[in-house]
Amino acid sequence: MREETRREAVWQFLTYSFVILGAVVTLVPLYWIVVASTLSESQFLSSTSPRLLPGDQFVENFQSLQARENVQFVGHPGEMTQFIDIGPIYVAYDFWNLWNMGALESSIFVATVYTLLSLLLCSMAGFAFAKYEFRFKTPIFYAILATLILPIQLLVIPLFLLMSQIGLTNSYWAIILPWAANPLGIFLMRQNMRSIPDALLESARMDGATEFQLYYKIALPTMKSSLAALAIILFLFQWNLFLFPLVILEQGKYTIPVAINQLVGAQRVYYDQIMVAASLSIIPIFVLFLFLQKQFVSGILAGSVKE
């Protein structure tokens, strides 16, 4: 009995040690990015080893970042210029011009719209592959999975030509639509929705439920944890997308990865501004994961057990 208790204690110690080590390896670089964003460029370059204490130059670095002409990282108030003549008064209707979005707001907008649209499409496709029988179901599913092996570098030129032909160049839809039906999302939704009992769906059909009602009244409510986990994965995918936005978007609509890339010049790298931009880009991801962390863990594990 003592031997088993001792062995269990050793394994518990090793497990916690591994978790703590992993947390340190993950968090220290993030902490150093935040600290580096508070240092001036001269302090950053003159330091022979990473500094662990923050400086006092964050505001100055942020102001230098905002003063750049080739990229606007955080937006600023705008002005409405389109009006409708209604009798003796003019009413403005271009409310979207009240705020000129910078790279941060552009990334939040694009990633949010992409995540919501992709959740809808992936959950619908996953439900169809999990609960319906149709011709060529298995080959189609494996063909969708096979697209995961295609590198984005291979798709850039065909996607650029396609977006040019339909008039979506320099548009946020150009980086939202091509990956809206995410193959990984379809796979995860299909695996999780297979756990829904067929008898439950048949009972709902007998009560007069339509096929779409089966989807949004039965399937979706039982998949909340899986949807939350997939939302984080999809948001991160769009948030970190770099190559295609670099090709398809023009100045003024840059997302965060492209905007940070503009800080790397041919003769100079603005390290202080890069660290400020990187620090600010962490905040939305941190907030998203903070709200969905419990659902993320349970959602990832939900489809791992075969019924």
C-alpha positions as CSV (number, residue, x, y, z in Angstrom):
1,M,0.0,0.0,0.0
2,R,2.8,2.4,0.9
3,E,4.6,1.5,-2.3
4,E,1.5,2.3,-4.4
5,T,1.1,5.6,-2.6
6,R,4.7,6.5,-3.1
7,R,4.5,5.7,-6.8
8,E,1.4,7.7,-7.2
9,A,3.0,10.7,-5.4
10,V,6.1,10.4,-7.7
11,W,3.9,10.4,-10.8
12,Q,1.9,13.3,-9.5
13,F,5.1,15.3,-8.8
14,L,6.4,14.6,-12.3
15,T,3.1,15.6,-13.9
16,Y,2.9,18.9,-12.0
17,S,6.6,19.6,-12.8
18,F,5.9,19.0,-16.5
19,V,2.9,21.3,-16.5
20,I,4.7,24.0,-14.7
21,L,7.7,23.7,-17.0
22,G,5.4,23.9,-20.0
23,A,3.6,27.0,-18.6
24,V,7.0,28.7,-18.0
25,V,8.2,28.0,-21.5
26,T,4.9,29.3,-22.9
27,L,4.5,32.4,-20.8
28,V,8.0,33.8,-20.5
29,P,8.3,34.8,-24.2
30,L,4.9,36.5,-23.9
31,Y,6.0,38.3,-20.8
32,W,9.2,39.4,-22.5
33,I,7.3,40.8,-25.5
34,V,5.3,43.0,-23.1
35,V,8.4,44.1,-21.3
36,A,10.2,44.8,-24.6
37,S,7.3,47.0,-25.7
38,T,8.1,49.3,-22.7
39,L,11.7,49.8,-23.7
40,S,13.1,52.4,-26.1
41,E,14.8,51.2,-29.3
42,S,18.2,52.1,-27.9
43,Q,17.5,50.2,-24.6
44,F,16.3,47.2,-26.6
45,L,19.3,47.0,-28.9
46,S,21.9,47.8,-26.2
47,S,20.7,45.0,-23.8
48,T,23.0,42.0,-24.0
49,S,20.4,39.8,-22.2
50,P,16.6,39.9,-22.0
51,R,15.4,42.4,-19.5
52,L,12.7,41.2,-17.0
53,L,11.6,44.5,-15.6
54,P,9.4,46.9,-17.6
55,G,10.5,50.3,-18.7
56,D,8.5,53.5,-19.2
57,Q,8.5,54.0,-23.0
58,F,5.3,52.2,-23.9
59,V,3.3,55.3,-24.6
60,E,6.1,56.8,-26.7
61,N,6.5,53.6,-28.7
62,F,2.8,53.5,-29.3
63,Q,2.7,57.1,-30.5
64,S,5.6,56.3,-32.9
65,L,3.6,53.3,-34.2
66,Q,0.5,55.4,-34.7
67,A,2.5,58.2,-36.4
68,R,3.6,55.9,-39.3
69,E,2.2,56.7,-42.7
70,N,2.3,53.3,-44.3
71,V,0.2,51.5,-41.6
72,Q,-2.5,52.5,-39.1
73,F,-2.4,50.0,-36.3
74,V,-5.3,51.3,-34.1
75,G,-8.1,53.2,-35.7
76,H,-9.2,56.8,-35.1
77,P,-12.5,58.8,-35.3
78,G,-13.7,59.6,-38.8
79,E,-16.3,61.8,-40.3
80,M,-19.6,61.1,-42.1
81,T,-19.7,62.7,-45.6
82,Q,-22.8,61.1,-47.2
83,F,-26.1,62.8,-46.5
84,I,-29.7,62.6,-47.6
85,D,-31.7,65.8,-48.2
86,I,-34.9,65.5,-46.1
87,G,-36.7,68.8,-46.4
88,P,-34.9,71.5,-44.4
89,I,-32.3,69.1,-42.9
90,Y,-29.6,66.7,-44.1
91,V,-29.3,63.3,-42.5
92,A,-26.1,61.4,-42.7
93,Y,-26.3,57.7,-43.4
94,D,-22.7,56.5,-43.7
95,F,-22.4,55.6,-40.1
96,W,-19.5,53.2,-40.9
97,N,-17.3,56.3,-41.5
98,L,-17.6,57.3,-37.8
99,W,-14.6,55.2,-37.1
100,N,-11.6,54.6,-39.4
101,M,-10.5,51.1,-38.6
102,G,-6.9,50.3,-38.1
103,A,-5.2,46.9,-38.4
104,L,-6.3,45.9,-34.9
105,E,-10.0,46.6,-35.6
106,S,-9.7,45.1,-39.0
107,S,-8.4,41.8,-37.6
108,I,-11.0,41.7,-34.9
109,F,-13.8,42.3,-37.5
110,V,-12.5,39.8,-40.0
111,A,-11.7,37.1,-37.5
112,T,-15.2,37.5,-35.8
113,V,-17.1,37.4,-39.0
114,Y,-15.1,34.5,-40.3
115,T,-15.6,32.6,-37.1
116,L,-19.3,33.0,-37.0
117,L,-19.7,32.2,-40.7
118,S,-17.4,29.2,-40.5
119,L,-19.1,27.8,-37.3
120,L,-22.4,27.9,-39.2
121,L,-21.1,26.1,-42.3
122,C,-18.9,23.6,-40.5
123,S,-21.7,22.6,-38.1
124,M,-24.2,22.2,-40.9
125,A,-21.7,20.1,-42.9
126,G,-20.7,18.1,-39.9
127,F,-24.3,17.3,-39.1
128,A,-24.9,16.2,-42.6
129,F,-21.9,13.9,-42.7
130,A,-22.7,12.5,-39.2
131,K,-26.4,11.9,-39.5
132,Y,-27.4,11.5,-43.1
133,E,-26.7,8.9,-45.7
134,F,-26.2,10.0,-49.3
135,R,-24.3,8.9,-52.4
136,F,-20.5,9.2,-52.3
137,K,-20.7,10.4,-48.7
138,T,-17.4,8.8,-47.6
139,P,-15.3,9.8,-50.7
140,I,-16.6,13.4,-50.4
141,F,-15.7,13.5,-46.7
142,Y,-12.2,12.2,-47.3
143,A,-11.7,14.6,-50.3
144,I,-12.5,17.5,-48.0
145,L,-10.0,16.2,-45.4
146,A,-7.4,15.8,-48.2
147,T,-7.5,19.6,-48.7
148,L,-5.8,20.0,-45.3
149,I,-2.5,18.8,-46.9
150,L,-2.5,21.7,-49.4
151,P,-0.1,24.4,-48.3
152,I,-1.5,28.0,-48.5
153,Q,1.4,28.9,-50.8
154,L,0.0,26.6,-53.4
155,L,-3.4,28.3,-53.2
156,V,-2.4,32.0,-53.2
157,I,-2.3,32.5,-57.0
158,P,-5.5,30.6,-57.9
159,L,-7.4,32.3,-55.1
160,F,-6.0,35.7,-56.1
161,L,-7.2,35.1,-59.7
162,L,-10.6,34.0,-58.5
163,M,-11.1,37.0,-56.2
164,S,-10.0,39.3,-59.1
165,Q,-12.6,37.8,-61.4
166,I,-15.4,38.3,-59.0
167,G,-14.3,41.7,-57.9
168,L,-13.3,41.1,-54.3
169,T,-9.7,42.2,-54.4
170,N,-8.8,44.6,-51.5
171,S,-11.9,43.4,-49.7
172,Y,-12.3,41.6,-46.4
173,W,-14.5,39.1,-48.0
174,A,-11.5,37.9,-50.0
175,I,-9.9,36.6,-46.9
176,I,-13.1,35.3,-45.3
177,L,-14.8,33.3,-48.0
178,P,-12.0,31.0,-49.2
179,W,-11.7,29.3,-45.8
180,A,-15.3,29.7,-44.6
181,A,-16.0,25.9,-44.9
182,N,-12.9,24.9,-42.9
183,P,-12.0,21.2,-43.4
184,L,-10.7,20.8,-39.8
185,G,-13.9,22.4,-38.5
186,I,-16.1,20.0,-40.6
187,F,-14.1,17.0,-39.3
188,L,-14.4,18.1,-35.6
189,M,-18.2,18.8,-36.0
190,R,-18.7,15.5,-37.7
191,Q,-16.9,13.6,-35.0
192,N,-18.8,15.3,-32.2
193,M,-22.2,15.1,-33.8
194,R,-21.9,11.3,-34.2
195,S,-22.5,11.1,-30.5
196,I,-26.0,12.4,-30.9
197,P,-28.4,9.4,-30.5
198,D,-30.3,8.6,-33.8
199,A,-33.3,7.7,-31.7
200,L,-33.5,11.3,-30.4
201,L,-33.6,12.6,-34.0
202,E,-36.2,10.0,-35.1
203,S,-38.4,10.9,-32.1
204,A,-38.2,14.6,-33.1
205,R,-39.1,13.7,-36.7
206,M,-42.2,11.8,-35.5
207,D,-43.2,14.9,-33.5
208,G,-43.1,16.9,-36.8
209,A,-39.7,18.5,-36.6
210,T,-38.2,19.6,-39.9
211,E,-34.6,18.7,-40.8
212,F,-33.5,22.2,-40.1
213,Q,-35.2,22.1,-36.7
214,L,-33.2,18.9,-35.9
215,Y,-30.1,20.9,-36.6
216,Y,-30.6,24.1,-34.7
217,K,-32.9,22.8,-31.9
218,I,-31.3,19.5,-31.1
219,A,-27.8,19.3,-32.6
220,L,-26.5,22.8,-31.9
221,P,-27.6,23.0,-28.2
222,T,-25.8,19.7,-27.5
223,M,-22.6,20.9,-29.2
224,K,-22.0,24.1,-27.3
225,S,-18.6,23.0,-25.9
226,S,-17.5,21.7,-29.3
227,L,-18.6,25.0,-31.0
228,A,-16.7,27.0,-28.4
229,A,-13.5,25.0,-28.9
230,L,-13.9,25.3,-32.7
231,A,-14.5,29.0,-32.4
232,I,-11.1,29.5,-30.7
233,I,-9.4,27.4,-33.4
234,L,-11.1,29.3,-36.3
235,F,-10.5,32.7,-34.7
236,L,-6.8,31.9,-34.2
237,F,-6.5,30.6,-37.8
238,Q,-7.9,33.8,-39.3
239,W,-6.1,36.0,-36.8
240,N,-2.7,34.6,-37.8
241,L,-3.4,34.5,-41.5
242,F,-0.6,36.4,-43.3
243,L,0.4,35.4,-46.8
244,F,-3.0,35.7,-48.6
245,P,-3.9,39.0,-46.9
246,L,-0.5,40.4,-47.8
247,V,-1.3,39.6,-51.5
248,I,-5.0,40.6,-51.7
249,L,-5.2,43.6,-49.4
250,E,-3.9,47.1,-49.9
251,Q,-2.8,49.8,-47.5
252,G,-5.6,50.9,-45.3
253,K,-7.1,47.4,-44.9
254,Y,-4.2,45.6,-43.5
255,T,-4.7,43.0,-40.8
256,I,-2.3,42.7,-37.8
257,P,0.2,40.2,-39.3
258,V,0.5,42.3,-42.5
259,A,0.7,45.5,-40.5
260,I,3.5,44.2,-38.3
261,N,5.3,43.1,-41.5
262,Q,5.3,46.7,-42.7
263,L,7.5,47.6,-39.7
264,V,10.4,45.6,-41.1
265,G,12.1,47.9,-43.6
266,A,14.8,47.2,-46.1
267,Q,17.4,49.1,-44.0
268,R,15.9,49.2,-40.5
269,V,13.7,47.1,-38.3
270,Y,11.5,49.0,-35.8
271,Y,11.8,46.6,-32.9
272,D,10.1,48.9,-30.3
273,Q,7.1,49.4,-32.5
274,I,6.9,45.7,-33.4
275,M,6.8,44.8,-29.7
276,V,4.0,47.3,-29.0
277,A,2.0,45.9,-31.9
278,A,2.6,42.3,-30.8
279,S,1.6,43.1,-27.2
280,L,-1.7,44.7,-28.3
281,S,-2.4,41.8,-30.7
282,I,-2.2,39.3,-27.7
283,I,-5.1,41.0,-25.9
284,P,-8.1,39.8,-28.0
285,I,-6.8,36.3,-28.1
286,F,-6.3,36.3,-24.3
287,V,-9.8,37.6,-23.7
288,L,-11.4,35.1,-26.1
289,F,-9.6,32.1,-24.4
290,L,-10.4,33.5,-21.0
291,F,-14.1,33.3,-21.7
292,L,-14.1,30.0,-23.5
293,Q,-11.3,28.0,-21.8
294,K,-13.6,25.6,-20.0
295,Q,-15.6,24.9,-23.1
296,F,-12.4,24.6,-25.1
297,V,-11.1,21.7,-23.0
298,S,-14.4,19.8,-22.8
299,G,-15.1,20.5,-26.5
300,I,-11.8,19.1,-27.7
301,L,-12.2,15.9,-25.7
302,A,-15.9,15.5,-26.6
303,G,-15.2,13.7,-29.9
304,S,-12.2,11.7,-28.8
305,V,-14.2,8.8,-27.2
306,K,-15.8,6.5,-29.7
307,E,-19.3,5.5,-28.9
